[in-house]
Amino acid sequence: MIESLQLETSPIPIGLLPDTARVNGGSLTIAGCSLEDLTTEFGTPLYVYDEMTLRREAQQTLRAFSPLGARVSFAGKACGALDILRVFREEGLDLDVVSAGELEAGIRAGFLPSQLHLHGNCKSDEELNRATHLGIHAIVVDNCEELQRLSTIAHGGRRTGPSVQVRLQLPLEAETHPHLRTAGCRSKFGVALEDLDEMLSGTAARSGLQINGVHAHLGSQIGDAAIYGRAASQLIEIARTLKERGFPCREASIGGGWRVAYSPRDRALAPSEVAQEVRLPFAKEQWLRPAVEPGRALVARAALALYRVGSVKRYGRRRIVAVDGGMGDNPRPALYGSAYHAIVPARILEEPVGEADVVGRYCESGDVLASDVGLPPVAAGELVCVPVSGAYQLSMASSYNLVPQPAVVMVRDGNARVILRRGTMNDLFTRETSPR
Ligand SMILES: Cc1ncc(COP(=O)(O)O)c(C=O)c1O
């Protein structure tokens, strides 16, 4: 019997779990699949994505922004697995890409070129060429030199010029980890507002390219909805200036970056809260289409990472729980000090018996997946699960220490299918020119 109600009264925060999380016989299940059974079949570490949560997040985001007539894209950097991109394509999202590799992923996942736009602060000629050749929705140009190169590439090939947007360095400093902040002065991204005039009258005027959009992305894990309203107002002003100077500016993107909750202490920002802030500034500007490109908010809560416990060390009341994954599949705690939660899925209804650090298997002291989390009793051989593992983990994963990368399954209606197979020993040596 599925004890769905018990989850609401369990000590674990339900808001960190996928929508299909239930309790069966005292253990956590996702989409009707027992986590223990999944790891028996597919091994550990294992990433489990819940298809229904992905679809619901996409639908909720579209519902929030559709009344504004906005273009809604998924920022593919958050998770580029093809089957996840396909889910978002089916739900009607466009795709934001940041390299030729992500561009290729978008095409393989079935997106039309007109559904793709390309970012990047240092794109190669090859990337600009490919995007121009495909005729994507927009190339978001980061700087004058890039605009110049793009002009040469576009005209050298005698192609119709690509559609170009300008990434702007808005003077807005979002409250978030400094490594997640991508606007404000001294940011490496975008054109500073004081340089815009020179760019428009110089390179842009000579380039023969149509600048038909403006773009900003303030950063990631932003919890203040009001800053998106301020970004919208600033972008609209700049778009108006572009229009007055003869550039056919029709789209303004406020980027993505709204916050998700990783631990019980965090509060997520709902897409409707962001939409509410940008609705008013855009309401009076029918000539300008808003655009958004969230990544994390669409995928983070949809996935759990499952690890097998190798050992439990005790220092007084404190436990150090070592698991068979870590910074190889999730470098975020080491990179940004990100605070995750952890759960023992087979003891989901049990109260914590004290705090523990869940540490990884990699040869780095910074390889700590979750610190100071209340855990029930847990022993070697049991499963530990890290919720909210769907964003920027697999896309940043490495084979550090020559450890193969984890398998990824997608679950739906009691069935699981592998969408990324487990890395193998051979995978580790595929790039060696003398593997033996
Ligand atoms: C240009 C751009 N757009 C969108 C995003 C997505 O941000 P998030 O995943 O926090 O929503 C990023 C993330 O780095 C980005 O650089």
The ligand as an SDF file (V2000), in Angstrom:
LIG
                    3D

 16 16  0  0  0  0  0  0  0  0999 V2000
   23.1480   33.1330  -19.7730 C   0  0  0  0  0  0  0  0  0  0  0  0
   22.4970   32.1950  -18.8300 C   0  0  0  0  0  0  0  0  0  0  0  0
   21.1730   31.9930  -18.9110 N   0  0  0  0  0  0  0  0  0  0  0  0
   20.5280   31.1520  -18.0730 C   0  0  0  0  0  0  0  0  0  0  0  0
   21.2080   30.4610  -17.0970 C   0  0  0  0  0  0  0  0  0  0  0  0
   20.4430   29.5410  -16.1970 C   0  0  0  0  0  0  0  0  0  0  0  0
   20.5220   29.8750  -14.8540 O   0  0  0  0  0  0  0  0  0  0  0  0
   19.7400   28.9860  -13.7990 P   0  0  0  0  0  0  0  0  0  0  0  0
   20.0690   27.5690  -14.0850 O   0  0  0  0  0  0  0  0  0  0  0  0
   20.2240   29.4290  -12.4820 O   0  0  0  0  0  0  0  0  0  0  0  0
   18.2750   29.2590  -14.0040 O   0  0  0  0  0  0  0  0  0  0  0  0
   22.5910   30.6410  -16.9700 C   0  0  0  0  0  0  0  0  0  0  0  0
   23.3430   29.9240  -15.9300 C   0  0  0  0  0  0  0  0  0  0  0  0
   24.4950   30.0640  -15.7180 O   0  0  0  0  0  0  0  0  0  0  0  0
   23.2510   31.5270  -17.8570 C   0  0  0  0  0  0  0  0  0  0  0  0
   24.5740   31.7250  -17.7940 O   0  0  0  0  0  0  0  0  0  0  0  0
  1  2  1  0
  2  3  1  0
  2 15  2  0
  3  4  2  0
  4  5  1  0
  5  6  1  0
  5 12  2  0
  6  7  1  0
  7  8  1  0
  8  9  2  0
  8 10  1  0
  8 11  1  0
 12 13  1  0
 12 15  1  0
 13 14  2  0
 15 16  1  0
M  END
$$$$
